[in-house]
Amino acid sequence: MKRLSSLTGLNLNSIEAIGLDVAKEKIDICLFSSQQSLFYRIANNSQAISQFSTDLTKNGLLKTVPFVLESTWIYHLQCALQLADDWWDVKEINPIITHQQIGYTIRWTKTDTTDSLLLAELWVTKWKKLHSFKRNRKIIELRKKVGLLAWVEKTMQAIKAQYDSYVKSARILWINTNDVDFVRKSLEDLNKCKKELEKSIIFESVDEGWTRRIEIIDSITWISPLIAKICYTTFASNDFESKKQMLAYVWLDPKLRQSWTKSWSYKMSKRWNAFTRKKLFQAAFCWIQHYKQYNYIYNREIEKWKHHFEAVLTVVKKMIYTIRSLIKKNEMFDPNYCAM
């Protein structure tokens, strides 16, 4: 492995892909080619990334060369955004995939250098179907706010459950609950915090290019402005080739099982954001109550002896397909449209 101290004077015409292993304070880089792979390291800060991008341009690297990096919590976002702003083709890969590929190696070697090499090799040999990184700062900001709202709701539910359990026990055992009254007040404060967060998400401005998509999603009756914004943060920056891809993105697709000539579906994946799924299910409940078409779909599934949540899941899938269709056709929702 040849490690570089500088990129000055390099000829980068033969580079096929660039792997980036992003950590909190540094980025290990692999300039991959079939002849020789070169390794380089920079700090994970705005100035170093900007200088790295400039050096690559000076050395003649083609803009079509992909930069492949893992989704590593928040650490990769600055690098991905800056490179995308400089018109480089940034590809984001799920860490689950790279972890699986490490298992295929003989020694199971895992270092920052080998990870950067693996990322570049994955693109060249297997994963050229990866989509380019298209998220902008507004979408990321909204996603972080939605994540914060999800955490507040989950915390409130946990505190309320424990508080209600204590109060019920106190009634039976004749215990004074005034000592824990501050918990109830904390719940009230958290509820105010939740409402302010929801307002912030609803009224958060977005880039002009995405305004139309929010209007389309918001036009769907019985989808609240909050759920419309959550759907926007989930679907807006992705161009799905099929409705099944869109369904799989929110992990509502079934896990498949096969044995010899038999195959069957087994529980949905449920690996992605549970908060988004929860909000989609809430919107589906409204659709079932107010739309005869979707109420018919729900009852049809119940008549097949499906569980209540399985029947609601069918309506959620119809909702996701509707959102995709409207965005693709650039049309507003028609409540009189027959969904069956």
C-alpha positions as CSV (number, residue, x, y, z in Angstrom):
1,M,0.0,0.0,0.0
2,K,1.5,3.3,-1.1
3,R,0.6,6.1,1.3
4,L,0.9,9.7,-0.1
5,S,2.0,12.7,1.9
6,S,0.7,15.1,-0.8
7,L,-1.3,15.1,-4.0
8,T,0.9,17.6,-5.8
9,G,2.1,16.5,-9.3
10,L,0.0,13.3,-9.4
11,N,-1.7,12.1,-12.6
12,L,-5.2,11.0,-11.7
13,N,-6.5,10.1,-15.2
14,S,-6.4,6.3,-14.4
15,I,-8.4,6.6,-11.2
16,E,-11.6,4.5,-11.3
17,A,-13.1,5.3,-7.9
18,I,-12.3,7.0,-4.6
19,G,-13.1,5.3,-1.3
20,L,-13.6,7.5,1.7
21,D,-13.6,6.0,5.2
22,V,-14.9,8.9,7.3
23,A,-14.2,9.1,11.1
24,K,-14.8,11.8,13.6
25,E,-11.5,13.6,13.1
26,K,-10.0,12.2,9.9
27,I,-10.8,10.8,6.5
28,D,-8.8,7.9,5.0
29,I,-8.8,8.0,1.2
30,C,-8.2,5.3,-1.4
31,L,-7.5,6.5,-5.0
32,F,-8.4,3.2,-6.6
33,S,-7.2,2.1,-10.1
34,S,-6.6,-1.3,-11.6
35,Q,-2.9,-0.6,-11.8
36,Q,-2.1,0.8,-8.4
37,S,-4.2,2.1,-5.5
38,L,-2.9,5.2,-3.6
39,F,-3.8,6.1,0.0
40,Y,-4.1,9.5,1.5
41,R,-5.3,11.0,4.8
42,I,-6.9,14.4,5.6
43,A,-8.6,15.9,8.6
44,N,-12.4,15.8,8.7
45,N,-13.0,19.6,8.6
46,S,-14.2,22.1,6.0
47,Q,-10.8,23.5,5.2
48,A,-9.1,20.2,4.6
49,I,-12.0,18.8,2.5
50,S,-12.1,22.0,0.4
51,Q,-8.3,21.8,-0.2
52,F,-8.6,18.1,-1.2
53,S,-11.3,18.9,-3.7
54,T,-9.2,21.7,-5.2
55,D,-6.1,19.4,-5.5
56,L,-8.1,16.8,-7.3
57,T,-9.4,19.3,-9.8
58,K,-5.8,20.7,-10.4
59,N,-4.5,17.1,-11.0
60,G,-7.2,16.5,-13.7
61,L,-9.5,14.1,-12.0
62,L,-12.6,13.5,-14.1
63,K,-15.9,14.7,-12.5
64,T,-17.5,11.3,-13.4
65,V,-15.2,9.5,-10.9
66,P,-17.4,8.4,-8.0
67,F,-16.6,9.1,-4.3
68,V,-17.9,6.2,-2.3
69,L,-18.4,6.7,1.5
70,E,-20.3,5.0,4.3
71,S,-23.2,6.5,6.1
72,T,-21.5,7.1,9.5
73,W,-24.0,8.9,11.7
74,I,-23.3,12.6,11.3
75,Y,-19.6,12.4,10.5
76,H,-19.8,11.8,6.8
77,L,-22.4,14.6,6.1
78,Q,-19.9,17.5,6.0
79,C,-17.7,15.6,3.5
80,A,-20.6,14.5,1.4
81,L,-22.1,17.9,1.2
82,Q,-18.9,19.8,0.4
83,L,-17.9,17.3,-2.3
84,A,-21.4,17.4,-3.8
85,D,-21.4,21.2,-3.8
86,D,-18.1,21.0,-5.8
87,W,-20.0,18.9,-8.4
88,W,-18.3,15.6,-7.6
89,D,-20.3,12.4,-7.9
90,V,-20.8,11.2,-4.3
91,K,-22.2,7.8,-3.6
92,E,-23.5,6.8,-0.1
93,I,-23.4,3.2,0.9
94,N,-25.1,1.4,3.9
95,P,-22.5,0.2,6.5
96,I,-24.4,-3.2,6.6
97,I,-23.2,-3.9,3.1
98,T,-19.5,-3.1,3.8
99,H,-19.7,-5.2,7.1
100,Q,-21.0,-8.1,5.1
101,Q,-18.1,-7.8,2.5
102,I,-15.5,-7.8,5.3
103,G,-16.9,-11.2,6.4
104,Y,-16.1,-12.5,2.9
105,T,-12.3,-11.8,3.3
106,I,-10.0,-14.5,4.6
107,R,-8.5,-12.6,7.5
108,W,-11.5,-10.4,8.3
109,T,-9.1,-7.4,8.2
110,K,-10.7,-4.2,9.2
111,T,-8.7,-1.0,9.4
112,D,-9.4,2.5,8.2
113,T,-7.1,2.0,5.2
114,T,-8.6,-1.3,4.2
115,D,-12.1,0.1,4.6
116,S,-11.4,2.9,2.1
117,L,-10.0,0.3,-0.3
118,L,-13.1,-1.9,0.2
119,L,-15.5,1.0,-0.5
120,A,-13.7,1.8,-3.8
121,E,-13.6,-1.9,-4.8
122,L,-17.3,-2.3,-4.1
123,W,-18.2,0.4,-6.6
124,V,-15.9,-1.0,-9.3
125,T,-16.8,-4.6,-8.9
126,K,-20.4,-4.9,-7.5
127,W,-22.4,-1.9,-6.5
128,K,-22.5,0.5,-9.5
129,K,-26.3,0.7,-8.9
130,L,-25.8,3.1,-6.0
131,H,-27.6,6.4,-6.4
132,S,-25.8,9.8,-6.0
133,F,-25.9,11.8,-2.8
134,K,-28.7,14.3,-3.4
135,R,-29.6,15.6,0.1
136,N,-29.0,19.3,0.8
137,R,-28.6,21.1,4.1
138,K,-32.3,21.9,4.4
139,I,-33.3,18.3,4.1
140,I,-30.7,17.2,6.6
141,E,-31.8,20.0,9.0
142,L,-35.4,18.8,8.7
143,R,-34.4,15.2,9.3
144,K,-32.5,16.1,12.4
145,K,-35.5,18.0,13.7
146,V,-37.8,15.1,13.0
147,G,-35.4,12.8,14.8
148,L,-35.4,15.2,17.8
149,L,-39.2,15.2,17.7
150,A,-39.2,11.4,17.6
151,W,-36.9,11.2,20.7
152,V,-39.1,13.7,22.6
153,E,-42.3,11.7,21.9
154,K,-40.6,8.4,22.9
155,T,-39.2,9.9,26.1
156,M,-42.7,11.3,26.9
157,Q,-44.3,7.9,26.4
158,A,-41.7,6.2,28.6
159,I,-42.0,8.8,31.4
160,K,-45.8,8.8,31.3
161,A,-46.0,5.0,31.4
162,Q,-43.8,4.9,34.5
163,Y,-45.6,7.8,36.2
164,D,-49.1,6.3,35.5
165,S,-47.8,3.0,37.0
166,Y,-46.6,4.8,40.1
167,V,-49.9,6.7,40.5
168,K,-51.9,3.5,40.2
169,S,-49.7,1.7,42.8
170,A,-50.0,4.7,45.1
171,R,-53.8,4.5,45.0
172,I,-53.8,0.9,46.1
173,L,-51.1,1.3,48.7
174,W,-52.3,4.7,50.0
175,I,-49.0,6.4,49.1
176,N,-48.8,10.2,48.8
177,T,-48.1,11.2,45.1
178,N,-47.3,14.9,45.9
179,D,-43.6,13.9,46.2
180,V,-43.4,13.1,42.5
181,D,-45.6,15.9,41.2
182,F,-42.6,17.4,39.5
183,V,-42.7,14.5,37.1
184,R,-46.1,15.5,35.9
185,K,-44.9,19.1,35.5
186,S,-41.9,17.8,33.5
187,L,-44.3,16.0,31.2
188,E,-46.2,19.2,30.6
189,D,-42.9,21.0,29.7
190,L,-42.0,18.2,27.4
191,N,-45.4,18.4,25.7
192,K,-44.9,22.2,25.1
193,C,-41.4,21.4,23.7
194,K,-43.0,18.8,21.4
195,K,-45.6,21.3,20.1
196,E,-42.9,23.9,19.4
197,L,-40.9,21.4,17.5
198,E,-43.9,20.4,15.4
199,K,-44.5,24.1,14.6
200,S,-40.8,24.5,13.7
201,I,-40.9,21.5,11.3
202,I,-44.2,22.5,9.7
203,F,-43.1,26.1,9.0
204,E,-39.5,25.3,8.1
205,S,-38.6,26.7,4.7
206,V,-37.3,24.5,2.0
207,D,-35.4,25.0,-1.3
208,E,-37.5,26.3,-4.2
209,G,-36.9,23.1,-6.1
210,W,-38.6,21.0,-3.4
211,T,-41.6,23.3,-2.6
212,R,-43.8,21.7,-5.3
213,R,-43.3,18.2,-3.8
214,I,-44.4,19.4,-0.4
215,E,-47.5,21.0,-1.9
216,I,-48.3,17.7,-3.7
217,I,-47.9,15.6,-0.5
218,D,-49.8,18.2,1.5
219,S,-52.7,18.2,-1.0
220,I,-53.5,14.6,0.1
221,T,-56.6,14.9,2.3
222,W,-56.2,13.6,5.9
223,I,-52.4,13.9,5.8
224,S,-51.5,16.6,8.2
225,P,-48.9,19.3,7.4
226,L,-46.6,17.6,9.9
227,I,-46.9,14.2,8.3
228,A,-46.4,15.9,4.9
229,K,-43.1,17.4,6.0
230,I,-42.0,14.0,7.5
231,C,-42.9,12.3,4.2
232,Y,-40.9,15.0,2.3
233,T,-37.8,14.5,4.4
234,T,-38.1,10.7,3.7
235,F,-38.9,10.7,0.0
236,A,-38.0,14.1,-1.5
237,S,-34.3,13.5,-2.1
238,N,-34.7,10.1,-3.6
239,D,-35.7,9.1,-7.1
240,F,-37.2,5.6,-6.8
241,E,-37.3,3.5,-10.0
242,S,-40.3,1.5,-8.7
243,K,-42.9,1.6,-6.0
244,K,-41.4,-1.5,-4.4
245,Q,-38.1,0.4,-4.0
246,M,-40.0,3.2,-2.3
247,L,-41.7,0.6,0.0
248,A,-38.4,-1.0,0.8
249,Y,-36.8,2.3,1.6
250,V,-39.1,2.7,4.6
251,W,-38.6,-1.0,5.5
252,L,-42.2,-2.0,5.0
253,D,-41.3,-4.7,2.6
254,P,-41.7,-8.3,3.8
255,K,-38.7,-10.5,4.7
256,L,-38.9,-13.4,2.2
257,R,-38.3,-17.0,3.1
258,Q,-37.8,-19.9,0.6
259,S,-37.3,-23.6,1.0
260,W,-37.1,-25.8,-2.0
261,T,-40.3,-25.2,-4.0
262,K,-42.1,-23.2,-1.3
263,S,-41.7,-19.5,-0.7
264,W,-43.5,-17.2,1.7
265,S,-43.4,-13.7,3.2
266,Y,-42.4,-13.3,6.7
267,K,-43.0,-10.1,8.8
268,M,-42.0,-6.7,7.5
269,S,-38.3,-5.6,7.8
270,K,-38.9,-2.8,10.3
271,R,-35.2,-1.7,10.3
272,W,-35.8,1.9,9.4
273,N,-37.2,4.9,11.2
274,A,-40.0,3.7,13.4
275,F,-41.3,7.3,13.9
276,T,-42.0,7.7,10.2
277,R,-43.8,4.4,10.1
278,K,-45.8,5.4,13.1
279,K,-46.9,8.7,11.4
280,L,-47.8,6.8,8.2
281,F,-50.0,4.4,10.2
282,Q,-51.7,7.4,11.9
283,A,-52.5,8.9,8.5
284,A,-53.8,5.4,7.3
285,F,-56.2,5.3,10.2
286,C,-57.7,8.6,9.0
287,W,-57.9,7.3,5.4
288,I,-59.8,4.2,6.6
289,Q,-62.3,6.2,8.5
290,H,-63.0,8.9,5.9
291,Y,-62.5,7.2,2.5
292,K,-64.9,4.4,1.4
293,Q,-62.3,3.0,-1.0
294,Y,-59.7,2.5,1.7
295,N,-62.2,1.4,4.2
296,Y,-63.2,-1.3,1.6
297,I,-59.5,-2.4,1.3
298,Y,-59.2,-2.6,5.1
299,N,-62.4,-4.7,5.5
300,R,-61.4,-6.9,2.6
301,E,-58.1,-7.8,4.4
302,I,-60.0,-8.4,7.6
303,E,-62.4,-10.8,5.9
304,K,-59.3,-12.7,4.8
305,W,-58.6,-13.3,8.5
306,K,-55.7,-10.8,8.4
307,H,-54.7,-9.1,11.7
308,H,-55.8,-5.5,12.2
309,F,-52.3,-4.1,11.7
310,E,-51.7,-6.2,8.6
311,A,-54.9,-4.7,7.1
312,V,-53.7,-1.2,8.0
313,L,-50.3,-2.0,6.5
314,T,-52.1,-2.7,3.2
315,V,-53.6,0.8,3.3
316,V,-50.2,2.3,4.2
317,K,-48.7,0.7,1.1
318,K,-51.5,2.2,-1.0
319,M,-50.7,5.6,0.6
320,I,-47.0,5.3,-0.3
321,Y,-47.8,4.3,-3.8
322,T,-50.2,7.3,-4.1
323,I,-47.4,9.6,-2.9
324,R,-44.9,8.2,-5.4
325,S,-47.4,8.4,-8.3
326,L,-48.4,12.1,-7.5
327,I,-44.7,13.2,-7.2
328,K,-43.8,11.4,-10.5
329,K,-46.8,12.9,-12.4
330,N,-46.4,16.3,-10.7
331,E,-50.1,16.3,-9.9
332,M,-52.2,17.3,-6.9
333,F,-54.3,14.7,-5.0
334,D,-57.9,14.2,-6.2
335,P,-60.1,12.9,-3.3
336,N,-62.6,11.6,-5.8
337,Y,-60.1,9.3,-7.4
338,C,-61.0,5.6,-6.9
339,A,-58.1,3.9,-5.2
340,M,-59.3,0.3,-5.8
